[in-house]
Amino acid sequence: MKEIKGDFSVQLTPQMEDPVPVGRLLIDKTYTGPLSGSGKGQMLSKRTAQEGSAGYVALEEFVGEVEGKAGSFTLMHVGVMSGGHSELKVQIVPDSGAEALAGISGAMEIDIADGKHSYRFSYSLPE
């Protein structure tokens, strides 16, 4: 697996209240660096009455380039926070790659420091 790093900006837009007691947000990201392009998707989130506990799931469609190879793929996010400790898993949905990114597999780590988002993306493409 190759590993690349870079930054991204993100805007989350809350959606109208649903009858289900969860938050729904639209995701709009701009990636820079060796992974360059946009990510658009939807997130469902739930905070509990206990401070520091929450969960979220999201699907995000990436369109752009990975080290100069153009195409798209889907990322699946699963995040859990309990007692202030968080765990996040972001992986490529199998067989979601298209164009020059067909067959891509891998995962992403996200870091947020001082309000700045960055990624570490490990991936494989078929030869």
Z-matrix of the N, CA and C atoms (Angstrom, degrees):
N
C 1 1.459
C 2 1.515 1 109.51
N 3 1.312 2 115.00 1 137.20
C 4 1.458 3 120.66 2 172.99
C 5 1.518 4 108.55 3 -87.78
N 6 1.334 5 116.31 4 153.57
C 7 1.462 6 120.41 5 177.62
C 8 1.518 7 108.65 6 -128.57
N 9 1.341 8 116.27 7 129.55
C 10 1.455 9 122.18 8 177.26
C 11 1.520 10 108.65 9 -127.91
N 12 1.340 11 116.25 10 157.30
C 13 1.462 12 121.20 11 -177.55
C 14 1.515 13 109.81 12 -133.80
N 15 1.320 14 116.62 13 152.38
C 16 1.455 15 121.91 14 176.49
C 17 1.509 16 110.70 15 -175.59
N 18 1.323 17 115.18 16 -166.89
C 19 1.460 18 122.14 17 -177.62
C 20 1.519 19 110.56 18 -118.78
N 21 1.328 20 115.42 19 163.31
C 22 1.456 21 120.26 20 171.46
C 23 1.511 22 109.41 21 -151.44
N 24 1.325 23 114.25 22 154.89
C 25 1.462 24 120.14 23 172.48
C 26 1.516 25 106.88 24 -108.93
N 27 1.314 26 116.35 25 153.03
C 28 1.462 27 119.79 26 -178.17
C 29 1.515 28 109.90 27 -140.49
N 30 1.322 29 114.47 28 140.43
C 31 1.463 30 121.24 29 173.16
C 32 1.526 31 107.00 30 -124.60
N 33 1.330 32 116.65 31 125.75
C 34 1.463 33 122.22 32 177.48
C 35 1.515 34 107.98 33 -108.82
N 36 1.329 35 116.44 34 126.66
C 37 1.458 36 121.60 35 -178.07
C 38 1.520 37 109.41 36 -114.89
N 39 1.349 38 117.70 37 110.90
C 40 1.463 39 120.21 38 178.01
C 41 1.531 40 110.77 39 -61.08
N 42 1.323 41 115.48 40 142.93
C 43 1.454 42 121.82 41 178.94
C 44 1.526 43 109.82 42 -101.76
N 45 1.308 44 115.16 43 170.26
C 46 1.468 45 120.91 44 -178.44
C 47 1.527 46 109.82 45 -56.82
N 48 1.311 47 114.99 46 152.89
C 49 1.462 48 120.59 47 178.94
C 50 1.526 49 110.42 48 -59.04
N 51 1.315 50 115.48 49 132.26
C 52 1.455 51 122.28 50 175.36
C 53 1.520 52 108.37 51 -100.77
N 54 1.337 53 117.63 52 159.86
C 55 1.459 54 119.21 53 176.01
C 56 1.531 55 112.09 54 -67.41
N 57 1.334 56 117.45 55 -18.59
C 58 1.460 57 122.04 56 177.84
C 59 1.531 58 107.90 57 -84.68
N 60 1.334 59 119.31 58 134.91
C 61 1.470 60 121.05 59 -174.85
C 62 1.538 61 114.12 60 -79.29
N 63 1.329 62 115.95 61 58.17
C 64 1.464 63 121.98 62 174.82
C 65 1.523 64 108.32 63 -133.51
N 66 1.319 65 116.41 64 158.67
C 67 1.456 66 120.48 65 175.03
C 68 1.516 67 110.22 66 -87.74
N 69 1.315 68 117.02 67 141.92
C 70 1.465 69 121.94 68 175.55
C 71 1.514 70 107.27 69 -124.75
N 72 1.332 71 115.89 70 127.03
C 73 1.459 72 121.20 71 -176.89
C 74 1.521 73 110.30 72 -131.26
N 75 1.329 74 116.14 73 146.23
C 76 1.457 75 121.30 74 171.16
C 77 1.520 76 108.21 75 -87.89
N 78 1.327 77 116.24 76 140.64
C 79 1.462 78 122.92 77 179.68
C 80 1.520 79 108.30 78 -106.94
N 81 1.326 80 117.00 79 133.36
C 82 1.463 81 122.61 80 175.37
C 83 1.525 82 107.35 81 -138.14
N 84 1.339 83 117.02 82 107.70
C 85 1.466 84 121.99 83 -176.09
C 86 1.523 85 110.88 84 -117.83
N 87 1.317 86 115.36 85 152.34
C 88 1.457 87 122.73 86 170.41
C 89 1.522 88 107.34 87 -125.44
N 90 1.334 89 116.23 88 117.55
C 91 1.459 90 122.21 89 -179.87
C 92 1.525 91 110.26 90 -95.80
N 93 1.337 92 116.36 91 140.56
C 94 1.456 93 121.69 92 174.58
C 95 1.518 94 108.94 93 -128.45
N 96 1.321 95 115.20 94 159.43
C 97 1.455 96 120.33 95 -177.27
C 98 1.514 97 109.66 96 104.10
N 99 1.333 98 118.28 97 -155.53
C 100 1.457 99 120.95 98 -178.53
C 101 1.533 100 113.13 99 -66.58
N 102 1.319 101 117.22 100 -20.02
C 103 1.465 102 123.25 101 169.60
C 104 1.524 103 104.23 102 -104.91
N 105 1.326 104 117.22 103 106.93
C 106 1.466 105 119.50 104 -175.48
C 107 1.516 106 109.44 105 -128.45
N 108 1.326 107 115.10 106 133.57
C 109 1.452 108 120.00 107 -179.42
C 110 1.508 109 110.18 108 152.46
N 111 1.329 110 114.95 109 -156.11
C 112 1.459 111 119.36 110 -177.71
C 113 1.519 112 110.37 111 -124.29
N 114 1.325 113 114.33 112 153.30
C 115 1.454 114 122.09 113 174.63
C 116 1.515 115 108.40 114 -126.93
N 117 1.320 116 116.15 115 126.46
C 118 1.462 117 120.53 116 178.72
C 119 1.520 118 107.90 117 -129.29
N 120 1.340 119 115.61 118 139.18
C 121 1.448 120 117.91 119 -178.58
C 122 1.506 121 112.84 120 -172.47
N 123 1.334 122 114.75 121 -165.68
C 124 1.458 123 121.83 122 179.57
C 125 1.520 124 109.67 123 -133.21
N 126 1.329 125 114.05 124 145.09
C 127 1.457 126 121.69 125 -179.83
C 128 1.523 127 109.11 126 -124.98
N 129 1.318 128 115.92 127 140.09
C 130 1.458 129 122.47 128 168.71
C 131 1.521 130 106.67 129 -112.99
N 132 1.326 131 117.13 130 131.80
C 133 1.460 132 120.11 131 -178.11
C 134 1.520 133 110.74 132 -135.53
N 135 1.315 134 115.25 133 155.94
C 136 1.455 135 121.11 134 178.81
C 137 1.519 136 108.75 135 -144.67
N 138 1.325 137 115.96 136 121.42
C 139 1.467 138 122.08 137 171.14
C 140 1.522 139 106.72 138 -99.60
N 141 1.324 140 115.42 139 147.40
C 142 1.460 141 119.14 140 179.16
C 143 1.525 142 109.58 141 -104.79
N 144 1.314 143 115.75 142 175.39
C 145 1.464 144 120.57 143 177.81
C 146 1.527 145 111.01 144 -68.30
N 147 1.327 146 116.49 145 -21.51
C 148 1.469 147 121.52 146 178.40
C 149 1.529 148 109.26 147 -80.43
N 150 1.329 149 116.83 148 118.35
C 151 1.468 150 121.64 149 178.74
C 152 1.528 151 110.20 150 -55.37
N 153 1.336 152 116.64 151 132.36
C 154 1.461 153 121.21 152 177.09
C 155 1.511 154 114.90 153 86.90
N 156 1.334 155 117.89 154 8.11
C 157 1.463 156 120.85 155 178.34
C 158 1.523 157 109.82 156 -120.35
N 159 1.331 158 115.87 157 130.73
C 160 1.463 159 121.12 158 -177.71
C 161 1.525 160 108.95 159 -166.07
N 162 1.311 161 115.33 160 171.03
C 163 1.455 162 121.43 161 174.94
C 164 1.509 163 110.10 162 -150.04
N 165 1.342 164 116.05 163 153.84
C 166 1.461 165 119.11 164 174.24
C 167 1.512 166 110.82 165 -151.44
N 168 1.314 167 114.94 166 153.52
C 169 1.457 168 123.51 167 171.47
C 170 1.519 169 106.85 168 -132.14
N 171 1.323 170 116.71 169 149.82
C 172 1.460 171 120.03 170 179.28
C 173 1.517 172 109.83 171 -155.02
N 174 1.329 173 115.08 172 151.78
C 175 1.456 174 122.75 173 168.68
C 176 1.516 175 106.57 174 -120.58
N 177 1.331 176 115.84 175 134.20
C 178 1.462 177 122.20 176 -175.50
C 179 1.524 178 109.01 177 -134.00
N 180 1.318 179 117.15 178 127.32
C 181 1.462 180 122.17 179 177.12
C 182 1.526 181 108.61 180 -95.79
N 183 1.336 182 116.57 181 116.55
C 184 1.462 183 122.17 182 176.78
C 185 1.520 184 108.89 183 -93.11
N 186 1.335 185 116.53 184 132.99
C 187 1.461 186 122.79 185 174.38
C 188 1.520 187 106.83 186 -130.61
N 189 1.314 188 116.77 187 122.58
C 190 1.458 189 119.57 188 -179.51
C 191 1.513 190 111.36 189 162.35
N 192 1.335 191 115.84 190 -139.71
C 193 1.457 192 121.71 191 -176.44
C 194 1.526 193 111.48 192 -129.24
N 195 1.318 194 114.71 193 143.36
C 196 1.461 195 122.55 194 170.38
C 197 1.524 196 105.66 195 -115.62
N 198 1.308 197 116.05 196 108.37
C 199 1.463 198 122.22 197 -177.40
C 200 1.529 199 111.51 198 47.33
N 201 1.334 200 115.96 199 47.17
C 202 1.460 201 122.10 200 174.91
C 203 1.515 202 115.66 201 86.83
N 204 1.324 203 118.95 202 -5.08
C 205 1.469 204 121.84 203 178.17
C 206 1.520 205 108.35 204 -96.56
N 207 1.328 206 116.58 205 119.97
C 208 1.467 207 121.86 206 -172.78
C 209 1.520 208 112.05 207 -91.77
N 210 1.332 209 114.90 208 143.41
C 211 1.451 210 120.82 209 176.68
C 212 1.513 211 110.90 210 164.22
N 213 1.316 212 114.94 211 -153.10
C 214 1.465 213 120.26 212 -178.52
C 215 1.523 214 109.78 213 -148.14
N 216 1.333 215 114.89 214 162.85
C 217 1.460 216 122.60 215 172.71
C 218 1.520 217 107.90 216 -164.13
N 219 1.331 218 115.94 217 167.83
C 220 1.461 219 121.70 218 -177.95
C 221 1.526 220 110.22 219 -111.14
N 222 1.335 221 115.12 220 134.31
C 223 1.463 222 122.06 221 175.28
C 224 1.523 223 109.54 222 -104.91
N 225 1.329 224 116.84 223 138.79
C 226 1.455 225 122.76 224 175.93
C 227 1.524 226 108.08 225 -113.62
N 228 1.348 227 116.89 226 125.39
C 229 1.464 228 123.14 227 -179.38
C 230 1.532 229 109.50 228 -108.02
N 231 1.324 230 117.23 229 138.62
C 232 1.463 231 123.17 230 170.58
C 233 1.526 232 106.54 231 -136.89
N 234 1.334 233 116.49 232 117.42
C 235 1.458 234 120.92 233 -178.03
C 236 1.518 235 111.89 234 -127.42
N 237 1.334 236 116.18 235 139.93
C 238 1.461 237 122.26 236 178.30
C 239 1.525 238 108.21 237 -135.02
N 240 1.325 239 116.22 238 136.65
C 241 1.460 240 121.66 239 175.13
C 242 1.521 241 107.50 240 -127.90
N 243 1.339 242 115.69 241 130.66
C 244 1.458 243 120.96 242 -179.43
C 245 1.520 244 108.71 243 -141.48
N 246 1.322 245 115.98 244 121.38
C 247 1.456 246 119.99 245 179.13
C 248 1.515 247 113.13 246 59.61
N 249 1.323 248 116.93 247 29.44
C 250 1.457 249 120.97 248 179.38
C 251 1.516 250 114.73 249 87.51
N 252 1.338 251 118.32 250 -7.73
C 253 1.464 252 122.03 251 176.71
C 254 1.522 253 108.09 252 -95.69
N 255 1.333 254 116.86 253 134.27
C 256 1.459 255 118.88 254 -177.39
C 257 1.519 256 111.49 255 -120.31
N 258 1.323 257 114.05 256 153.09
C 259 1.456 258 122.97 257 176.46
C 260 1.518 259 106.89 258 -137.22
N 261 1.321 260 116.87 259 130.25
C 262 1.460 261 121.46 260 -177.96
C 263 1.515 262 109.34 261 -134.51
N 264 1.328 263 115.62 262 132.55
C 265 1.456 264 121.58 263 175.71
C 266 1.525 265 107.26 264 -124.06
N 267 1.329 266 116.25 265 125.21
C 268 1.464 267 121.80 266 177.14
C 269 1.521 268 106.56 267 -128.27
N 270 1.319 269 116.87 268 119.89
C 271 1.458 270 119.56 269 -179.52
C 272 1.516 271 110.79 270 -136.53
N 273 1.327 272 115.39 271 159.37
C 274 1.459 273 120.92 272 177.33
C 275 1.524 274 108.40 273 -76.43
N 276 1.327 275 116.42 274 132.63
C 277 1.463 276 121.36 275 175.09
C 278 1.536 277 107.43 276 -66.85
N 279 1.333 278 118.33 277 125.56
C 280 1.463 279 120.38 278 -178.20
C 281 1.528 280 112.40 279 -54.43
N 282 1.322 281 115.23 280 138.63
C 283 1.469 282 123.91 281 176.43
C 284 1.521 283 113.69 282 63.92
N 285 1.340 284 117.96 283 20.45
C 286 1.469 285 120.28 284 178.86
C 287 1.526 286 112.64 285 -91.84
N 288 1.330 287 118.52 286 -9.28
C 289 1.460 288 121.22 287 -178.49
C 290 1.516 289 112.51 288 -70.63
N 291 1.340 290 115.78 289 145.51
C 292 1.466 291 121.68 290 179.55
C 293 1.527 292 109.74 291 -134.50
N 294 1.329 293 114.64 292 160.63
C 295 1.462 294 123.92 293 179.84
C 296 1.528 295 109.30 294 57.90
N 297 1.329 296 119.31 295 -133.48
C 298 1.469 297 121.20 296 -177.14
C 299 1.526 298 112.25 297 -68.46
N 300 1.338 299 117.44 298 -9.17
C 301 1.468 300 121.52 299 178.16
C 302 1.534 301 112.12 300 -102.67
N 303 1.334 302 117.24 301 12.84
C 304 1.466 303 120.66 302 176.38
C 305 1.525 304 109.06 303 -60.50
N 306 1.317 305 116.61 304 134.94
C 307 1.456 306 122.17 305 178.75
C 308 1.519 307 114.63 306 84.35
N 309 1.335 308 117.50 307 3.09
C 310 1.466 309 120.18 308 -179.29
C 311 1.529 310 110.55 309 -65.55
N 312 1.323 311 115.63 310 143.28
C 313 1.464 312 121.66 311 173.90
C 314 1.518 313 107.27 312 -138.81
N 315 1.328 314 116.16 313 158.89
C 316 1.451 315 118.62 314 177.47
C 317 1.508 316 113.64 315 150.74
N 318 1.335 317 114.50 316 -167.61
C 319 1.461 318 121.26 317 -175.78
C 320 1.523 319 109.72 318 -148.67
N 321 1.329 320 115.16 319 162.16
C 322 1.457 321 121.99 320 -179.13
C 323 1.518 322 109.63 321 -128.05
N 324 1.320 323 115.49 322 140.32
C 325 1.460 324 121.70 323 169.60
C 326 1.517 325 106.97 324 -109.52
N 327 1.323 326 116.59 325 138.76
C 328 1.460 327 122.43 326 -179.46
C 329 1.519 328 108.74 327 -115.94
N 330 1.332 329 115.40 328 135.78
C 331 1.457 330 121.00 329 176.82
C 332 1.524 331 108.22 330 -124.76
N 333 1.316 332 116.41 331 137.42
C 334 1.464 333 121.68 332 176.11
C 335 1.517 334 106.93 333 -123.54
N 336 1.335 335 116.41 334 116.23
C 337 1.464 336 121.76 335 179.62
C 338 1.521 337 108.67 336 -135.75
N 339 1.314 338 116.33 337 126.93
C 340 1.467 339 122.20 338 179.96
C 341 1.526 340 111.69 339 53.98
N 342 1.340 341 116.67 340 38.11
C 343 1.457 342 121.55 341 177.78
C 344 1.518 343 114.50 342 77.95
N 345 1.331 344 118.52 343 1.60
C 346 1.462 345 122.81 344 -179.68
C 347 1.525 346 109.57 345 -103.67
N 348 1.340 347 116.02 346 132.53
C 349 1.460 348 121.91 347 179.35
C 350 1.531 349 109.72 348 -97.12
N 351 1.324 350 115.92 349 137.28
C 352 1.457 351 120.36 350 173.31
C 353 1.527 352 108.81 351 -138.82
N 354 1.337 353 115.23 352 160.90
C 355 1.462 354 120.47 353 -178.55
C 356 1.524 355 109.92 354 -127.05
N 357 1.319 356 114.52 355 155.77
C 358 1.458 357 124.03 356 165.88
C 359 1.519 358 104.42 357 -127.46
N 360 1.323 359 117.20 358 117.60
C 361 1.454 360 122.84 359 -171.41
C 362 1.523 361 108.98 360 -117.79
N 363 1.322 362 116.39 361 116.62
C 364 1.463 363 122.47 362 176.49
C 365 1.518 364 107.51 363 -105.29
N 366 1.343 365 116.55 364 127.83
C 367 1.462 366 118.53 365 -174.92
C 368 1.519 367 111.54 366 -148.89
N 369 1.326 368 114.37 367 161.21
C 370 1.461 369 122.82 368 172.68
C 371 1.515 370 108.05 369 -133.19
N 372 1.322 371 115.18 370 143.07
C 373 1.464 372 122.20 371 172.98
C 374 1.520 373 107.66 372 -124.77
N 375 1.336 374 117.45 373 145.86
C 376 1.460 375 118.94 374 177.08
C 377 1.533 376 110.27 375 -63.87
N 378 1.304 377 115.36 376 150.14
C 379 1.478 378 120.25 377 179.81
C 380 1.504 379 110.61 378 -74.01
